[in-house]
Amino acid sequence: MRPAGARERFMDGMTTLDPTPTQDALPRRFADFATLGEALDYAAQGTRGLNFHDARGALTRAYSFAELRKDAQAAAWRLIADGIAPGDRVALVAETGAEFAALFFGAVYAGAWPVPLPLPTSFGGKESYIDQLSVQLSSCDPKMLIFPPELAAMAGAAAEARDVRGVDWSELLAAEPVPVALPSAQGGDIAYLQYSSGSTRFPHGVAITHHALLNNLAAHSHGMRLVDSDRCISWLPWYHDMGLVGCFLSPIANQVSTDYLKTEDFARRPLAWLDMISRNGGTSISYSPTFGYDICSRRISSQTRASDRFDLSRWRLAGNGADMIRPDVMQGFVDAFADAGFKASAFLPSYGLAEATLAVSIMPPGEGIRVELVEETQLSGVKAGEDRPQRYRAIVNCGKPVRDMTVEIREEDGTPLPERAIGKLWCTGPSVMVGYFRDDDATAACMKDGWLDTGDMGYLSDGYVYIVGRAKDMIIVNGRNHWPQDIEWAVEQLPGFKQGDIAAFAITTPGGEETPAVLVQCRTSDDIERTRLRDEIRDRVRAVTGMNCVVELIPPRTLPRTSSGKLSRAKARNLYLSGEIKPYAIAA
């Protein structure tokens, strides 16, 4: 049965679908709406929409904005009939598809706060996923958790563990909608909650208002200089801020037809992403963390000409974000796909975070990737020894602050720093969050007088933002966020370890890749036992996070503490990199 509203064509005896058009007659408005619901109301007057593809990139559903609005309104009536009231949280497992889209906007139309939650990953197993959902449910305190039918067992178990009503969305969407008057939202109302990291133990729900969202989406489209021929192609997950805001909500608020490949399908067949870009007859906008470009470059055989399969000449904006941008990887992508028409000037570095809704800075289109060399001792605070040669790192220019966003670089005590001085990056503007949901302490720790302490280190040069690393503890590997507390907690569950014995932080390998390092205070002097412990710790971290890590066993009472007795990960990292913390020597 074909989806409602989709057009069919018959070729060689097979039925195919037409995607929603790249261009239509509706005058373009750049997110200049009071609320997200108003943005969809307007987009629904045109013929553009969302297009969902299978693992090989074949179109399976063309979903116009008009059809989305109709389904979302019906979903809102169903949610209201189920007892959902304005201000209630509605947790949604964020599978890329029409059902999630309709339910997300259904919650918005009902005045509730949709809360996108992650899909299970390929590591960690069933219990790890149930635990992650359970903790996030506890944090956002929703009226219900809605999930795709294939996740009923795991999502249902998480809902039961937190005494939350679990609902299979196929059952909810099958209920007969009863039309009722929908509440009227205001710009200052909360539009949704976005979890700012992949944390399973210490989640932070970022509360974003309609006004903050629309301001950032307007600034985003302004920075990218959208044109009528633009079409978005994305494989990014809808529970991540770049996927949700940049590649789902922005196309609706700016009326851009978008083609989707599911994240798990990209992981299995990454070149299908480039196939979809090649088939786009207009100009393409597509974002990826650095690792997405890397995996595509690696999949192309050295004996294969990219031009035999791809046409990337119309890829206008190839966005980079979500992790540290590596110039060598970007150059590798250019080398692999230049003969398919890809232009290095298409790269669009950017910087952002969920606490600012999404975008803080974007490179002006056409300027590509620009780097500066910075001496490593300036980046880490580690003093170079007299016999240590100078080493430099290439720092990528992440563009200029988006419209209405102000950026400052500050000392630890909050004193503003001059240009080209490295310090903490602070930002302020209409799209900065109102705070973390029900977490006043965490909000106060990063916000002051309307300014957000991003926790990242950087500097300004000629109006451009350069990010050199993280002052906060978050570890980002392959575009996924990991809190060190999660890694430390995983190790603490092993026999013989306790809280305070472990410090996790990010280090950069000689190849420029970020990887977690775990320092563990060890009380045994037996070499065989130390080797066993190190391997057990490494396996445990891999099982919980999916990451390989560097494990170093160190003597008791080695990890540094703050004056209040708390673990200082930043100091532990500096002492480790400078050689002042000396791990035990263990045979490989």
C-alpha positions as CSV (number, residue, x, y, z in Angstrom):
1,M,0.0,0.0,0.0
2,R,1.5,3.3,-1.1
3,P,2.0,6.2,1.4
4,A,-0.8,8.8,1.2
5,G,0.3,11.8,-0.8
6,A,3.1,10.0,-2.6
7,R,3.2,10.0,-6.4
8,E,3.9,6.8,-8.3
9,R,5.7,6.2,-11.5
10,F,5.8,2.9,-13.4
11,M,9.1,1.9,-15.0
12,D,10.0,-1.5,-16.5
13,G,7.0,-3.0,-14.7
14,M,8.1,-1.7,-11.3
15,T,6.5,1.0,-9.2
16,T,8.7,3.8,-8.0
17,L,8.0,6.9,-5.9
18,D,8.8,10.5,-6.8
19,P,10.6,12.4,-4.0
20,T,9.2,15.7,-2.8
21,P,10.4,18.5,-5.0
22,T,13.5,20.6,-4.3
23,Q,11.7,23.7,-5.4
24,D,8.1,24.9,-5.3
25,A,6.1,28.1,-5.6
26,L,5.8,28.8,-1.9
27,P,7.8,32.0,-1.0
28,R,10.8,31.0,1.2
29,R,10.7,32.1,4.8
30,F,13.9,31.7,6.9
31,A,12.6,30.5,10.2
32,D,10.9,33.8,11.0
33,F,8.1,32.2,13.0
34,A,7.0,32.6,16.6
35,T,6.7,28.9,17.3
36,L,7.8,25.5,15.8
37,G,4.1,24.6,15.1
38,E,3.7,27.8,13.1
39,A,6.8,26.9,11.1
40,L,5.2,23.5,10.1
41,D,1.9,25.2,9.4
42,Y,3.6,27.4,6.8
43,A,5.8,24.7,5.3
44,A,2.7,22.6,4.8
45,Q,1.4,25.1,2.3
46,G,4.1,24.1,-0.2
47,T,5.0,20.8,-1.8
48,R,8.4,20.1,-0.2
49,G,9.0,17.5,2.5
50,L,10.9,14.6,4.0
51,N,12.0,11.5,2.1
52,F,13.0,8.2,3.7
53,H,15.4,5.8,2.0
54,D,16.3,2.1,2.6
55,A,19.8,0.8,3.2
56,R,20.7,1.0,-0.5
57,G,19.5,4.5,-0.8
58,A,16.2,3.7,-2.6
59,L,13.3,5.9,-1.8
60,T,10.7,4.1,0.4
61,R,8.5,7.0,1.5
62,A,8.0,10.6,0.3
63,Y,6.4,12.5,3.1
64,S,5.3,16.1,2.3
65,F,5.2,18.7,5.0
66,A,1.4,18.9,4.3
67,E,1.1,15.2,5.2
68,L,3.3,15.6,8.2
69,R,1.2,18.5,9.5
70,K,-2.0,16.4,9.0
71,D,-0.5,13.4,10.8
72,A,1.0,15.6,13.6
73,Q,-2.4,17.2,14.2
74,A,-4.0,13.8,14.5
75,A,-1.2,12.6,16.8
76,A,-1.8,15.7,19.0
77,W,-5.5,14.8,19.3
78,R,-4.6,11.2,20.2
79,L,-2.0,12.4,22.9
80,I,-4.6,14.8,24.4
81,A,-7.2,12.0,24.5
82,D,-4.5,9.9,26.3
83,G,-4.2,12.5,29.0
84,I,-1.2,14.6,27.8
85,A,-1.4,18.2,28.9
86,P,0.7,21.3,28.1
87,G,4.1,21.1,29.8
88,D,4.0,17.3,30.1
89,R,7.1,15.5,28.8
90,V,6.6,12.9,26.0
91,A,9.6,10.7,25.6
92,L,10.1,9.4,22.1
93,V,12.7,6.8,20.8
94,A,14.1,8.7,17.9
95,E,14.0,6.3,14.9
96,T,14.4,8.2,11.6
97,G,11.0,7.9,10.0
98,A,7.6,9.4,9.5
99,E,6.2,8.0,12.8
100,F,8.7,9.8,14.9
101,A,8.3,13.0,12.9
102,A,4.5,13.0,13.3
103,L,4.7,12.2,17.1
104,F,7.3,14.8,17.7
105,F,5.2,17.5,16.1
106,G,2.1,16.0,17.6
107,A,3.6,16.6,21.1
108,V,4.5,20.2,20.0
109,Y,0.9,20.8,18.8
110,A,-0.4,19.4,22.1
111,G,1.7,21.9,24.1
112,A,3.8,19.0,25.5
113,W,7.6,18.8,25.4
114,P,8.9,16.0,23.2
115,V,12.1,14.3,24.5
116,P,14.0,12.4,21.8
117,L,15.8,9.4,23.2
118,P,18.5,7.2,21.6
119,L,18.2,4.0,19.7
120,P,20.2,1.0,20.9
121,T,23.8,0.9,19.6
122,S,25.7,-2.1,18.3
123,F,27.6,-2.4,21.6
124,G,26.7,-2.8,25.3
125,G,23.8,-5.1,24.8
126,K,20.2,-5.1,26.0
127,E,20.9,-4.3,29.6
128,S,23.1,-1.4,28.8
129,Y,20.4,0.2,26.6
130,I,17.6,-0.4,29.2
131,D,19.8,1.2,31.8
132,Q,20.5,4.3,29.6
133,L,16.8,4.8,28.8
134,S,15.9,4.2,32.5
135,V,18.2,7.0,33.7
136,Q,17.1,9.4,31.0
137,L,13.4,8.7,31.8
138,S,14.1,9.4,35.5
139,S,15.7,12.7,34.5
140,C,12.9,14.0,32.2
141,D,10.0,12.4,34.2
142,P,7.7,11.9,31.2
143,K,4.0,11.0,31.1
144,M,4.8,8.2,28.6
145,L,7.6,6.7,26.5
146,I,6.6,6.0,22.9
147,F,8.7,3.5,20.9
148,P,8.8,1.6,17.6
149,P,7.3,-1.9,17.9
150,E,10.6,-3.7,17.3
151,L,12.0,-2.1,20.6
152,A,8.9,-3.0,22.7
153,A,10.9,-5.5,24.9
154,M,13.8,-3.2,25.8
155,A,11.9,0.2,25.9
156,G,9.0,-1.4,27.7
157,A,11.4,-2.7,30.4
158,A,13.0,0.7,30.8
159,A,9.5,2.3,31.1
160,E,8.4,-0.3,33.7
161,A,11.6,0.3,35.7
162,R,10.7,4.0,36.1
163,D,6.9,3.5,36.4
164,V,6.4,5.3,33.1
165,R,3.7,4.2,30.7
166,G,5.3,2.5,27.7
167,V,3.4,2.8,24.4
168,D,4.0,1.1,21.0
169,W,3.6,3.8,18.5
170,S,1.9,1.6,16.0
171,E,-0.9,1.2,18.5
172,L,-1.0,4.9,19.3
173,L,-1.1,6.0,15.7
174,A,-3.8,3.4,14.9
175,A,-6.3,4.9,17.4
176,E,-9.1,7.0,16.0
177,P,-8.3,10.7,16.5
178,V,-11.0,12.8,18.1
179,P,-10.6,16.5,17.0
180,V,-10.3,19.0,19.9
181,A,-9.1,22.6,20.2
182,L,-5.3,22.6,20.4
183,P,-3.5,24.9,22.9
184,S,-1.8,28.0,21.6
185,A,1.9,28.1,22.2
186,Q,4.0,31.2,22.9
187,G,7.6,31.9,21.9
188,G,8.8,31.7,25.5
189,D,7.3,28.2,26.0
190,I,9.6,25.2,26.1
191,A,9.5,23.5,22.7
192,Y,11.5,20.3,23.6
193,L,14.2,18.8,25.8
194,Q,17.5,17.7,24.2
195,Y,19.9,15.5,26.0
196,S,23.4,17.1,25.7
197,S,25.5,14.0,25.8
198,G,25.5,10.3,25.6
199,S,25.6,10.0,29.3
200,T,24.0,6.9,30.9
201,R,24.6,7.9,34.5
202,F,24.4,11.7,34.6
203,P,22.1,13.0,31.8
204,H,21.4,16.8,31.3
205,G,18.2,17.7,29.6
206,V,18.6,21.0,27.8
207,A,15.4,23.0,27.8
208,I,15.0,24.9,24.5
209,T,12.2,27.4,24.0
210,H,10.4,28.0,20.7
211,H,12.1,31.5,20.4
212,A,15.6,30.1,21.0
213,L,15.1,27.3,18.5
214,L,13.7,29.6,15.7
215,N,16.4,32.2,16.3
216,N,19.1,29.6,15.9
217,L,17.5,28.0,12.8
218,A,17.2,31.5,11.2
219,A,20.9,32.2,12.1
220,H,21.8,28.8,10.7
221,S,20.1,29.4,7.3
222,H,21.6,32.9,7.2
223,G,25.1,31.6,7.8
224,M,24.7,28.9,5.1
225,R,23.2,31.3,2.6
226,L,20.4,28.9,1.6
227,V,19.4,29.0,-2.1
228,D,16.3,27.6,-3.8
229,S,18.2,24.7,-5.4
230,D,19.4,23.4,-2.0
231,R,18.4,20.0,-0.8
232,C,19.5,18.4,2.4
233,I,20.8,14.8,2.6
234,S,21.4,13.3,6.1
235,W,22.2,10.1,8.0
236,L,22.6,11.8,11.4
237,P,20.5,10.4,14.3
238,W,17.5,12.4,15.4
239,Y,18.4,12.1,19.1
240,H,21.6,14.1,18.5
241,D,21.4,17.9,18.3
242,M,23.0,18.1,14.8
243,G,20.6,15.5,13.5
244,L,17.5,16.7,15.3
245,V,18.0,20.5,14.9
246,G,20.2,20.8,11.9
247,C,18.7,18.1,9.7
248,F,15.1,17.7,10.8
249,L,13.8,20.9,12.4
250,S,15.8,23.3,10.3
251,P,14.6,21.9,6.9
252,I,11.0,22.4,8.1
253,A,11.5,25.9,9.5
254,N,13.4,26.9,6.3
255,Q,11.3,24.8,3.9
256,V,14.0,22.5,2.5
257,S,13.3,19.0,1.1
258,T,15.4,16.4,2.8
259,D,16.5,12.9,2.0
260,Y,17.3,10.5,4.9
261,L,19.4,7.4,5.3
262,K,19.1,5.7,8.7
263,T,22.2,6.0,10.8
264,E,22.5,2.2,11.1
265,D,22.2,1.8,7.3
266,F,25.0,4.4,6.9
267,A,27.2,2.5,9.3
268,R,26.8,-0.7,7.1
269,R,26.9,1.0,3.7
270,P,28.4,4.5,4.1
271,L,28.9,5.0,0.4
272,A,25.1,5.0,0.0
273,W,25.2,8.5,1.5
274,L,27.3,9.7,-1.4
275,D,25.1,7.9,-3.9
276,M,22.1,9.9,-2.6
277,I,24.1,13.1,-2.9
278,S,25.1,12.2,-6.5
279,R,21.5,11.6,-7.5
280,N,20.4,15.1,-6.3
281,G,19.8,17.2,-9.3
282,G,20.0,20.4,-7.3
283,T,22.7,21.6,-4.9
284,S,23.4,19.5,-1.8
285,I,23.8,20.4,1.8
286,S,25.0,17.5,4.0
287,Y,26.7,17.4,7.4
288,S,28.8,14.8,9.1
289,P,31.3,14.5,12.0
290,T,34.9,13.9,10.8
291,F,34.6,10.2,11.1
292,G,31.9,10.0,8.5
293,Y,34.2,11.5,5.9
294,D,37.0,9.2,7.1
295,I,35.0,6.0,6.7
296,C,33.9,7.0,3.2
297,S,37.5,7.6,2.1
298,R,38.5,4.3,3.5
299,R,35.8,2.4,1.7
300,I,36.9,3.6,-1.7
301,S,39.4,1.2,-3.2
302,S,42.7,2.7,-4.5
303,Q,42.0,0.8,-7.7
304,T,38.5,2.4,-8.1
305,R,37.9,5.8,-9.7
306,A,35.3,7.6,-7.6
307,S,34.0,9.3,-10.7
308,D,32.9,5.9,-12.1
309,R,30.2,5.9,-9.4
310,F,29.7,9.3,-7.9
311,D,29.0,12.9,-9.1
312,L,29.7,15.2,-6.1
313,S,30.1,18.4,-8.2
314,R,26.8,19.8,-6.9
315,W,27.7,19.2,-3.2
316,R,27.6,22.9,-2.2
317,L,28.0,22.6,1.6
318,A,29.8,19.7,3.2
319,G,29.4,20.5,6.9
320,N,31.7,19.4,9.6
321,G,30.8,19.4,13.3
322,A,30.2,17.3,16.4
323,D,33.8,16.4,17.0
324,M,37.3,17.9,16.6
325,I,37.8,18.5,12.9
326,R,41.0,16.8,11.6
327,P,42.5,18.5,8.5
328,D,44.3,15.3,7.5
329,V,41.0,13.4,7.3
330,M,39.4,16.2,5.3
331,Q,42.3,16.2,2.9
332,G,42.0,12.4,2.5
333,F,38.4,12.9,1.5
334,V,39.3,15.5,-1.1
335,D,42.0,13.2,-2.5
336,A,39.6,10.3,-2.7
337,F,36.7,12.2,-4.3
338,A,38.1,15.1,-6.2
339,D,37.8,13.2,-9.5
340,A,34.1,12.8,-8.7
341,G,33.8,16.6,-8.7
342,F,34.1,17.2,-4.9
343,K,35.5,20.6,-4.2
344,A,37.5,21.3,-1.0
345,S,35.9,24.7,-0.8
346,A,32.6,23.0,-0.1
347,F,33.7,22.1,3.4
348,L,31.8,24.1,6.0
349,P,33.4,23.8,9.5
350,S,31.2,24.8,12.4
351,Y,31.0,24.8,16.1
352,G,28.0,24.3,18.3
353,L,26.4,22.5,21.3
354,A,23.0,21.6,22.5
355,E,23.1,24.2,25.2
356,A,23.1,26.9,22.5
357,T,20.3,25.0,20.6
358,L,22.9,24.1,17.9
359,A,25.1,26.5,16.0
360,V,27.5,29.0,17.7
361,S,29.8,29.6,14.6
362,I,29.7,28.7,10.9
363,M,32.4,29.1,8.3
364,P,31.3,31.5,5.5
365,P,30.4,29.3,2.5
366,G,33.2,28.9,0.0
367,E,36.1,29.5,2.4
368,G,36.6,25.8,3.1
369,I,38.9,24.5,5.8
370,R,41.6,26.9,7.1
371,V,44.1,25.9,9.8
372,E,46.6,27.6,12.1
373,L,49.6,25.9,13.7
374,V,49.7,26.3,17.5
375,E,52.5,25.0,19.7
376,E,51.3,22.1,21.9
377,T,52.4,23.6,25.2
378,Q,50.0,26.5,24.6
379,L,47.1,24.1,24.2
380,S,47.6,21.8,27.2
381,G,49.2,24.0,29.9
382,V,51.9,21.4,30.1
383,K,55.4,23.1,30.3
384,A,57.8,21.8,27.8
385,G,61.1,20.5,29.1
386,E,64.4,22.0,27.8
387,D,65.2,18.8,25.9
388,R,61.7,18.4,24.5
389,P,61.3,19.6,20.9
390,Q,58.5,21.9,20.0
391,R,55.5,20.2,18.5
392,Y,52.6,21.9,16.7
393,R,49.0,21.0,16.2
394,A,46.8,22.2,13.3
395,I,43.8,24.0,14.7
396,V,40.8,24.3,12.4
397,N,39.0,27.6,11.9
398,C,35.4,27.0,12.8
399,G,34.0,30.1,11.3
400,K,32.3,33.3,12.6
401,P,29.7,33.5,15.3
402,V,26.2,33.1,13.8
403,R,23.8,36.0,13.7
404,D,22.8,37.3,17.1
405,M,25.5,35.2,18.9
406,T,28.3,36.9,20.8
407,V,31.4,35.0,21.7
408,E,34.1,35.8,24.3
409,I,37.3,34.1,25.3
410,R,37.8,34.3,29.1
411,E,40.3,33.4,31.8
412,E,39.3,30.9,34.5
413,D,38.3,33.9,36.7
414,G,36.0,35.3,33.9
415,T,38.3,38.0,32.7
416,P,37.9,38.6,29.0
417,L,41.1,37.8,26.9
418,P,42.4,39.6,23.8
419,E,42.6,38.1,20.4
420,R,44.7,35.0,19.9
421,A,44.8,34.3,23.6
422,I,43.6,30.8,24.5
423,G,41.0,30.5,27.1
424,K,37.4,29.3,27.8
425,L,34.8,30.0,25.2
426,W,31.7,31.8,26.5
427,C,28.7,32.7,24.3
428,T,25.5,34.6,24.7
429,G,22.5,35.2,22.5
430,P,18.7,34.5,22.1
431,S,19.3,30.8,21.3
432,V,21.2,29.9,24.5
433,M,19.2,27.5,26.6
434,V,17.0,28.6,29.6
435,G,18.8,25.9,31.6
436,Y,19.0,22.2,32.4
437,F,15.6,20.6,33.2
438,R,15.2,20.3,37.0
439,D,18.9,20.8,37.6
440,D,19.6,24.2,39.0
441,D,23.1,23.3,40.2
442,A,24.2,22.2,36.8
443,T,22.6,25.3,35.2
444,A,24.3,27.6,37.7
445,A,27.7,25.9,37.0
446,C,27.7,26.9,33.3
447,M,25.5,30.0,33.1
448,K,26.1,33.5,34.5
449,D,24.2,36.7,33.6
450,G,22.9,35.1,30.3
451,W,26.3,33.9,29.3
452,L,27.0,30.2,28.7
453,D,30.3,28.6,29.6
454,T,30.7,26.1,26.8
455,G,33.4,24.2,28.6
456,D,35.5,24.3,25.5
457,M,38.9,26.0,25.0
458,G,39.6,28.2,22.0
459,Y,40.6,31.6,20.8
460,L,39.4,34.3,18.4
461,S,41.3,35.6,15.4
462,D,40.0,38.3,13.0
463,G,36.5,37.5,14.1
464,Y,36.9,33.7,13.5
465,V,36.5,31.0,16.2
466,Y,39.2,28.4,16.7
467,I,38.5,25.5,19.0
468,V,41.6,23.8,20.5
469,G,40.0,21.3,22.9
470,R,37.7,20.8,25.8
471,A,38.1,22.3,29.3
472,K,35.1,20.3,30.5
473,D,35.4,16.6,30.9
474,M,33.4,15.3,28.0
475,I,35.1,12.9,25.7
476,I,34.0,12.9,22.0
477,V,35.0,9.9,19.9
478,N,33.5,9.4,16.4
479,G,31.0,12.1,17.0
480,R,29.6,10.4,20.1
481,N,29.7,12.2,23.5
482,H,30.9,10.2,26.5
483,W,31.1,11.6,30.0
484,P,34.1,10.3,31.9
485,Q,31.9,9.6,34.9
486,D,30.3,6.8,32.9
487,I,33.7,5.2,32.2
488,E,34.7,5.6,35.9
489,W,31.4,4.2,37.1
490,A,31.9,1.2,34.8
491,V,35.3,0.4,36.3
492,E,34.0,1.0,39.8
493,Q,31.6,-1.9,39.4
494,L,34.6,-4.3,39.1
495,P,35.7,-6.0,42.3
496,G,38.5,-4.3,44.2
497,F,37.8,-0.7,43.0
498,K,35.9,2.2,44.5
499,Q,34.9,5.7,43.7
500,G,37.9,7.9,43.6
501,D,40.3,5.2,42.2
502,I,39.7,6.1,38.6
503,A,40.1,9.1,36.4
504,A,39.0,9.2,32.7
505,F,39.8,11.9,30.2
506,A,40.6,12.4,26.5
507,I,44.0,12.4,25.0
508,T,45.1,12.9,21.4
509,T,47.1,10.2,19.7
510,P,50.1,11.1,17.5
511,G,47.8,10.6,14.5
512,G,45.5,13.3,15.7
513,E,42.7,11.0,16.9
514,E,41.0,11.5,20.2
515,T,40.8,8.5,22.5
516,P,40.0,8.0,26.2
517,A,42.7,7.3,28.8
518,V,41.8,5.7,32.1
519,L,44.1,6.0,35.1
520,V,43.3,3.5,37.8
521,Q,44.9,3.4,41.3
522,C,46.1,-0.2,41.8
523,R,47.1,-1.7,45.1
524,T,48.5,-5.0,43.9
525,S,52.2,-5.5,43.3
526,D,51.9,-8.7,41.3
527,D,52.7,-8.2,37.6
528,I,50.4,-11.1,36.5
529,E,47.5,-9.6,38.5
530,R,48.1,-6.1,37.1
531,T,48.0,-7.5,33.5
532,R,44.7,-9.2,34.3
533,L,43.2,-6.1,35.8
534,R,44.3,-3.9,32.9
535,D,42.7,-6.3,30.4
536,E,39.5,-6.6,32.5
537,I,39.2,-2.8,32.7
538,R,39.7,-2.4,29.0
539,D,37.1,-5.0,28.2
540,R,34.7,-3.4,30.7
541,V,35.0,0.0,29.2
542,R,34.6,-1.4,25.7
543,A,31.4,-3.2,26.7
544,V,29.8,-0.1,28.3
545,T,30.9,2.6,25.8
546,G,32.0,0.8,22.6
547,M,35.4,2.5,22.8
548,N,38.9,1.1,23.0
549,C,40.9,3.0,25.6
550,V,44.3,3.4,27.0
551,V,44.4,1.9,30.5
552,E,47.2,2.9,32.9
553,L,47.6,1.4,36.4
554,I,49.1,3.9,38.8
555,P,50.1,3.8,42.5
556,P,47.6,4.5,45.3
557,R,47.0,8.1,46.3
558,T,48.3,9.4,43.0
559,L,45.2,11.0,41.5
560,P,45.1,14.8,42.3
561,R,42.2,16.3,44.2
562,T,40.7,19.8,44.4
563,S,40.7,21.8,47.6
564,S,37.3,20.3,48.4
565,G,38.5,16.8,47.9
566,K,37.0,16.2,44.5
567,L,38.9,14.4,41.7
568,S,40.5,16.8,39.3
569,R,40.5,15.2,35.9
570,A,42.0,18.2,34.1
571,K,45.0,18.2,36.5
572,A,45.3,14.4,36.3
573,R,45.5,14.7,32.5
574,N,48.2,17.4,32.6
575,L,50.3,15.4,35.1
576,Y,49.9,12.3,33.0
577,L,50.9,14.0,29.8
578,S,53.9,15.8,31.4
579,G,55.2,12.5,32.9
580,E,54.7,13.5,36.5
581,I,52.2,10.6,37.0
582,K,54.2,7.5,36.2
583,P,52.2,4.4,35.4
584,Y,53.4,0.9,36.4
585,A,55.3,-0.8,33.6
586,I,53.2,-3.8,32.4
587,A,54.2,-6.2,29.7
588,A,52.0,-6.0,26.6
